[in-house]
Protein backbone atom coordinates (compact mmCIF):
# COMPACT_ATOMS: atom_id res chain seq x y z
CA UNK A 1 0.00 0.00 0.00
CA UNK A 2 1.26 3.47 -0.89
CA UNK A 3 2.22 5.60 2.14
CA UNK A 4 2.38 8.92 0.32
CA UNK A 5 0.67 10.93 -2.41
CA UNK A 6 1.70 13.86 -4.58
CA UNK A 7 0.97 17.47 -3.57
CA UNK A 8 1.99 19.96 -6.26
CA UNK A 9 3.15 23.58 -5.90
CA UNK A 10 0.34 24.69 -8.21
CA UNK A 11 -2.14 24.58 -5.31
CA UNK A 12 -0.73 27.97 -4.28
CA UNK A 13 -2.14 29.59 -7.44
CA UNK A 14 -5.21 27.43 -7.99
CA UNK A 15 -8.35 29.58 -7.61
CA UNK A 16 -10.38 26.60 -6.40
CA UNK A 17 -7.91 25.92 -3.58
CA UNK A 18 -7.15 29.51 -2.63
CA UNK A 19 -10.78 30.40 -1.98
CA UNK A 20 -11.27 27.50 0.45
CA UNK A 21 -11.57 28.41 4.15
CA UNK A 22 -8.84 27.09 6.42
CA UNK A 23 -10.95 24.30 7.93
CA UNK A 24 -12.19 23.19 4.53
CA UNK A 25 -8.64 23.28 3.14
CA UNK A 26 -7.46 20.97 5.96
CA UNK A 27 -10.43 18.72 5.26
CA UNK A 28 -9.42 18.55 1.56
CA UNK A 29 -5.79 17.62 2.41
CA UNK A 30 -7.01 14.89 4.79
CA UNK A 31 -9.27 13.58 2.01
CA UNK A 32 -6.20 13.30 -0.26
CA UNK A 33 -4.46 11.13 2.34
CA UNK A 34 -7.52 8.95 2.92
CA UNK A 35 -8.08 8.55 -0.83
CA UNK A 36 -4.43 7.56 -1.27
CA UNK A 37 -4.80 4.82 1.36
CA UNK A 38 -8.14 3.62 0.02
CA UNK A 39 -8.60 0.76 -2.44
CA UNK A 40 -9.00 1.73 -5.23
CA UNK A 41 -6.68 4.71 -4.80
CA UNK A 42 -8.09 8.16 -5.40
CA UNK A 43 -11.62 7.26 -4.23
CA UNK A 44 -13.12 8.24 -0.89
CA UNK A 45 -14.84 5.69 1.36
CA UNK A 46 -18.27 6.36 2.89
CA UNK A 47 -18.87 9.39 5.09
CA UNK A 48 -18.86 7.36 8.31
CA UNK A 49 -15.38 5.93 7.56
CA UNK A 50 -14.07 9.40 6.73
CA UNK A 51 -15.54 10.78 9.95
CA UNK A 52 -13.86 8.05 12.01
CA UNK A 53 -10.50 8.60 10.32
CA UNK A 54 -10.63 12.38 10.88
CA UNK A 55 -12.21 12.26 14.32
CA UNK A 56 -15.21 14.32 13.15
CA UNK A 57 -18.95 13.86 13.21
CA UNK A 58 -20.74 12.31 10.26
CA UNK A 59 -22.81 15.45 9.70
CA UNK A 60 -19.70 17.66 9.57
CA UNK A 61 -18.01 15.21 7.21
CA UNK A 62 -21.02 15.06 4.89
CA UNK A 63 -21.38 18.87 4.80
CA UNK A 64 -17.66 19.37 4.12
CA UNK A 65 -17.67 16.75 1.38
CA UNK A 66 -20.63 18.45 -0.30
CA UNK A 67 -18.75 21.77 -0.21
CA UNK A 68 -15.75 20.17 -1.91
CA UNK A 69 -18.03 18.72 -4.57
CA UNK A 70 -19.67 22.11 -5.15
CA UNK A 71 -16.19 23.62 -5.64
CA UNK A 72 -15.38 20.96 -8.31
CA UNK A 73 -12.77 19.29 -6.11
CA UNK A 74 -14.59 15.93 -6.13
CA UNK A 75 -15.94 13.94 -9.07
CA UNK A 76 -18.77 11.42 -8.96
CA UNK A 77 -17.62 8.21 -10.66
CA UNK A 78 -19.70 5.05 -10.58
CA UNK A 79 -21.54 5.93 -7.38
CA UNK A 80 -18.35 6.87 -5.49
CA UNK A 81 -16.53 10.15 -4.92
CA UNK A 82 -13.10 10.50 -6.54
CA UNK A 83 -10.60 13.29 -5.88
CA UNK A 84 -10.66 15.65 -8.86
CA UNK A 85 -7.95 14.93 -11.49
CA UNK A 86 -6.41 12.21 -9.29
CA UNK A 87 -5.13 10.16 -12.21
CA UNK A 88 -3.51 13.27 -13.74
CA UNK A 89 -1.43 14.00 -10.62
CA UNK A 90 -0.85 10.56 -9.04
CA UNK A 91 0.39 7.67 -11.16
CA UNK A 92 0.34 3.89 -10.61
CA UNK A 93 4.09 3.84 -11.27
CA UNK A 94 4.64 5.78 -8.03
CA UNK A 95 4.16 2.53 -6.09
CA UNK A 96 7.68 1.07 -6.16
CA UNK A 97 7.17 -1.40 -3.32
CA UNK A 98 6.26 -4.24 -5.64
CA UNK A 99 9.11 -3.46 -8.03
CA UNK A 100 11.63 -3.45 -5.17
CA UNK A 101 10.25 -6.76 -3.87
CA UNK A 102 10.57 -8.33 -7.31
CA UNK A 103 14.12 -7.04 -7.65
CA UNK A 104 15.16 -8.47 -4.30
CA UNK A 105 13.53 -11.79 -5.09
CA UNK A 106 15.44 -11.92 -8.38
CA UNK A 107 18.75 -11.30 -6.59
CA UNK A 108 18.06 -14.11 -4.12
CA UNK A 109 17.49 -16.55 -6.99
CA UNK A 110 20.93 -15.87 -8.51
CA UNK A 111 23.49 -18.54 -7.39
CA UNK A 112 27.20 -17.85 -7.26
CA UNK A 113 29.65 -19.80 -9.46
CA UNK A 114 31.24 -22.88 -7.84
CA UNK A 115 34.79 -24.06 -8.70
CA UNK A 116 34.97 -27.57 -10.16
CA UNK A 117 38.22 -28.23 -8.24
CA UNK A 118 38.58 -26.33 -4.95
CA UNK A 119 42.06 -24.98 -4.16
CA UNK A 120 44.29 -26.79 -1.70
CA UNK A 121 44.21 -25.56 1.85
CA UNK A 122 47.28 -24.75 3.91
CA UNK A 123 46.91 -27.99 5.81
CA UNK A 124 46.93 -30.00 2.59
CA UNK A 125 50.10 -28.25 1.43
CA UNK A 126 51.84 -28.96 4.71
CA UNK A 127 51.02 -32.64 4.38
CA UNK A 128 52.97 -32.97 1.10
CA UNK A 129 56.35 -34.73 1.56
CA UNK A 130 59.39 -32.67 0.58
CA UNK A 131 61.84 -34.51 -1.69
CA UNK A 132 65.42 -33.30 -2.44
CA UNK A 133 65.12 -34.38 -6.07
CA UNK A 134 62.57 -31.68 -6.54
CA UNK A 135 65.16 -29.01 -5.65
CA UNK A 136 67.63 -30.50 -8.09
CA UNK A 137 65.11 -30.37 -10.88
CA UNK A 138 64.39 -26.73 -10.15
CA UNK A 139 68.10 -25.60 -9.98
CA UNK A 140 69.42 -24.36 -13.39
CA UNK A 141 72.79 -25.50 -14.84
CA UNK A 142 75.94 -23.45 -14.11
CA UNK A 143 76.20 -22.08 -17.64
CA UNK A 144 72.61 -21.09 -17.61
CA UNK A 145 73.12 -19.37 -14.24
CA UNK A 146 75.99 -17.28 -15.69
CA UNK A 147 73.92 -16.29 -18.67
CA UNK A 148 71.17 -15.34 -16.33
CA UNK A 149 73.65 -13.16 -14.38
CA UNK A 150 74.66 -11.27 -17.55
CA UNK A 151 71.13 -10.82 -18.82
CA UNK A 152 69.08 -7.80 -17.68
CA UNK A 153 66.62 -8.31 -14.86
CA UNK A 154 63.18 -9.48 -15.81
CA UNK A 155 60.63 -6.80 -16.34
CA UNK A 156 58.15 -6.26 -13.57
CA UNK A 157 54.61 -7.39 -14.03
CA UNK A 158 52.38 -5.00 -15.86
CA UNK A 159 50.49 -2.77 -13.46
CA UNK A 160 46.80 -3.48 -13.10
CA UNK A 161 44.49 -1.08 -14.91
CA UNK A 162 42.82 1.44 -12.65
CA UNK A 163 39.42 0.47 -11.41
CA UNK A 164 36.59 2.10 -13.31
CA UNK A 165 33.91 4.07 -11.50
CA UNK A 166 30.32 3.83 -12.61
CA UNK A 167 28.81 7.22 -13.40
CA UNK A 168 25.09 7.61 -12.85
CA UNK A 169 23.59 10.17 -15.22
CA UNK A 170 20.51 11.82 -13.72
CA UNK A 171 18.01 12.93 -16.30
CA UNK A 172 16.62 16.40 -15.63
CA UNK A 173 13.04 16.49 -14.41
CA UNK A 174 10.85 17.98 -17.10
CA UNK A 175 7.94 20.25 -16.34
CA UNK A 176 4.58 18.72 -17.05
CA UNK A 177 2.19 20.46 -19.42
CA UNK A 178 -1.28 21.07 -17.97
CA UNK A 179 -4.63 22.41 -19.04
CA UNK A 180 -5.87 25.84 -18.02
CA UNK A 181 -7.35 25.41 -14.52
CA UNK A 182 -8.07 29.03 -13.57
CA UNK A 183 -11.68 30.12 -13.34
CA UNK A 184 -10.76 33.71 -12.50
CA UNK A 185 -7.88 35.89 -13.66
CA UNK A 186 -4.85 35.62 -11.28
CA UNK A 187 -3.52 38.87 -9.82
CA UNK A 188 -0.12 38.51 -11.50
CA UNK A 189 -1.79 38.12 -14.90
CA UNK A 190 -4.03 41.13 -14.24
CA UNK A 191 -1.00 43.29 -13.32
CA UNK A 192 0.64 42.52 -16.66
CA UNK A 193 -2.50 43.59 -18.53
CA UNK A 194 -2.58 46.82 -16.54
CA UNK A 195 0.98 47.57 -17.61
CA UNK A 196 -0.31 47.66 -21.19
CA UNK A 197 -2.63 50.51 -20.23
CA UNK A 198 -5.87 48.51 -20.35
CA UNK A 199 -8.86 49.39 -18.22
CA UNK A 200 -10.74 46.72 -16.18
CA UNK A 201 -13.39 46.30 -18.89
CA UNK A 202 -10.74 45.61 -21.55
CA UNK A 203 -8.94 43.15 -19.26
CA UNK A 204 -12.19 41.29 -18.54
CA UNK A 205 -13.01 41.09 -22.25
CA UNK A 206 -9.59 39.68 -23.20
CA UNK A 207 -9.61 37.20 -20.27
CA UNK A 208 -13.03 35.81 -21.17
CA UNK A 209 -11.94 35.33 -24.78
CA UNK A 210 -8.66 33.69 -23.64
CA UNK A 211 -10.37 31.41 -21.08
CA UNK A 212 -13.19 30.21 -23.38
CA UNK A 213 -10.77 29.52 -26.21
CA UNK A 214 -8.35 27.32 -24.24
CA UNK A 215 -10.85 25.30 -22.20
CA UNK A 216 -12.70 24.43 -25.41
CA UNK A 217 -9.64 22.90 -27.10
CA UNK A 218 -9.59 19.08 -26.78
CA UNK A 219 -6.68 16.76 -26.01
CA UNK A 220 -3.05 17.84 -26.34
CA UNK A 221 -3.99 21.04 -28.18
CA UNK A 222 -5.27 22.50 -24.92
CA UNK A 223 -2.18 21.96 -22.69
CA UNK A 224 0.73 24.34 -22.08
CA UNK A 225 3.93 24.29 -20.03
CA UNK A 226 3.71 27.96 -18.98
CA UNK A 227 0.26 29.53 -18.91
CA UNK A 228 1.54 32.92 -17.74
CA UNK A 229 3.78 33.16 -20.81
CA UNK A 230 0.80 32.14 -22.99
CA UNK A 231 -1.29 34.91 -21.42
CA UNK A 232 1.43 37.53 -22.00
CA UNK A 233 1.76 36.47 -25.63
CA UNK A 234 -2.01 36.75 -26.11
CA UNK A 235 -2.04 40.22 -24.58
CA UNK A 236 0.70 41.37 -26.93
CA UNK A 237 -1.21 40.04 -29.94
CA UNK A 238 -4.35 41.87 -28.87
CA UNK A 239 -2.34 45.06 -28.31
CA UNK A 240 -0.81 44.88 -31.81
CA UNK A 241 -4.23 44.15 -33.31
CA UNK A 242 -5.75 47.19 -31.60
CA UNK A 243 -2.93 49.40 -32.85
CA UNK A 244 -3.50 48.28 -36.43
CA UNK A 245 -7.22 48.95 -36.13
CA UNK A 246 -6.55 52.42 -34.73
CA UNK A 247 -4.20 53.25 -37.61
CA UNK A 248 -6.72 52.00 -40.15
CA UNK A 249 -9.50 54.08 -38.53
CA UNK A 250 -7.24 57.13 -38.56
CA UNK A 251 -6.50 56.69 -42.26
CA UNK A 252 -10.21 56.31 -43.06
CA UNK A 253 -11.02 59.40 -41.03
CA UNK A 254 -8.31 61.39 -42.76
CA UNK A 255 -9.58 60.28 -46.18
CA UNK A 256 -13.15 61.24 -45.35
CA UNK A 257 -11.97 64.61 -44.07
CA UNK A 258 -10.07 65.27 -47.27
CA UNK A 259 -13.10 64.41 -49.39
CA UNK A 260 -15.33 66.72 -47.36
CA UNK A 261 -12.80 69.52 -47.65
CA UNK A 262 -12.52 69.05 -51.42
CA UNK A 263 -16.32 69.09 -51.80
CA UNK A 264 -16.57 72.29 -49.73
CA UNK A 265 -13.93 74.00 -51.84
CA UNK A 266 -15.74 72.95 -55.02
CA UNK A 267 -19.03 74.44 -53.77
CA UNK A 268 -17.23 77.61 -52.84
CA UNK A 269 -15.75 77.96 -56.31
CA UNK A 270 -19.15 77.44 -57.89
CA UNK A 271 -20.64 80.17 -55.75
CA UNK A 272 -17.91 82.60 -56.79
CA UNK A 273 -18.55 82.13 -60.51
CA UNK A 274 -21.02 84.60 -62.01
CA UNK A 275 -24.21 83.07 -63.25
Secondary structure, DSSP 4 states (H G I P E B T S, - for coil): --------GGGGT-HHHHTS-HHHHHHHHHHHHHHHHSSSTTB---HHHHHHHHT--HHHHHHHHHHHHHTT-EEEETTEEEETTHHHHS-GGG--HHHHHHHHHHHHTPPPP--SSPPPPHHHHHHSPP-HHHHHHHSPPHHHHHHHHHSPPPPPPPPPPPPP---PPPPPPPPPPEE---SS--HHHHHHHHHTT--HHHHHHHHHHHHHHHHHS-GGGGEES-HHHHHHHHHHHHHHHHHHHHHHHHHHHHHHHHHHHHHHHHHHHHHHS--
